[in-house]
Amino acid sequence: MSGSSVLIVSQPTTDGVAVCVRDLVAAAVSSGYRVTVACPATGDLATWVVQRGAAWERLELRRPPDLSDIKAVLRVRKLA
């Protein structure tokens, strides 16, 4: 899959979902994909994905959802 790109967007950056994203990133990078993960700066996920060879883009998402997430959605469109 040389040259193919993957964008993963995640609001959780610790524990369950973040661990799954970390493992998906490792598998995709080792299969030759260019991977970018967009997620908040807090937690472990940003460091994990960079350590596994992916790019990281800061994307602040709120929980519960907030009006500021509209800006984040527009950013995802740009990244995609």
C-alpha positions in Angstrom: 0.0 0.0 0.0 2.9 2.3 -0.6 1.8 5.9 -0.8 -1.6 5.4 0.8 -2.6 7.7 3.6 -4.8 7.1 6.7 -6.3 9.8 8.9 -7.5 8.7 12.4 -9.4 11.2 14.6 -9.7 10.4 18.3 -11.1 12.4 21.2 -10.0 9.8 23.8 -6.2 9.9 24.5 -5.8 7.4 27.3 -6.9 3.9 28.0 -9.2 1.7 25.8 -9.8 3.7 22.6 -6.4 5.3 22.7 -4.7 1.8 23.1 -6.7 0.5 20.1 -5.7 3.6 18.0 -2.0 3.1 19.1 -2.2 -0.6 17.9 -3.9 0.3 14.6 -1.3 2.9 13.9 1.5 0.4 14.5 -0.1 -2.1 12.2 -0.8 0.5 9.5 2.7 2.0 9.6 4.3 -1.4 9.4 2.2 -2.2 6.4 3.5 0.9 4.6 0.7 3.4 5.2 1.4 7.1 5.9 -0.7 7.6 9.1 -1.8 10.9 10.7 -3.6 10.9 14.0 -5.5 14.0 15.0 -6.3 14.2 18.7 -6.1 16.4 21.8 -2.6 17.1 23.3 -3.5 15.7 26.7 -3.0 12.0 27.5 -0.7 9.4 26.0 -1.9 9.0 22.4 0.1 11.8 20.7 3.4 10.4 22.1 2.4 6.8 21.3 1.6 7.5 17.6 4.8 9.5 17.0 6.9 6.7 18.6 5.3 4.3 16.1 6.1 6.4 13.1 2.9 8.3 12.5 2.3 12.0 12.3 0.4 13.8 15.0 -1.9 16.8 14.5 -3.3 18.6 17.5 -7.0 18.6 17.4 -8.8 19.8 20.5 -12.2 18.0 20.9 -14.4 18.4 24.0 -16.4 16.1 26.1 -19.3 16.6 26.2 -19.5 17.9 22.7 -19.2 21.7 22.6 -19.8 24.4 20.0 -16.0 24.7 19.7 -16.0 21.3 18.1 -17.4 23.0 14.9 -13.9 24.5 14.4 -12.4 21.0 15.0 -14.6 19.5 12.3 -13.5 22.1 9.8 -9.9 21.3 10.7 -10.6 17.6 10.0 -11.9 18.5 6.6 -8.6 20.2 5.8 -6.6 17.3 7.1 -8.6 14.8 5.1 
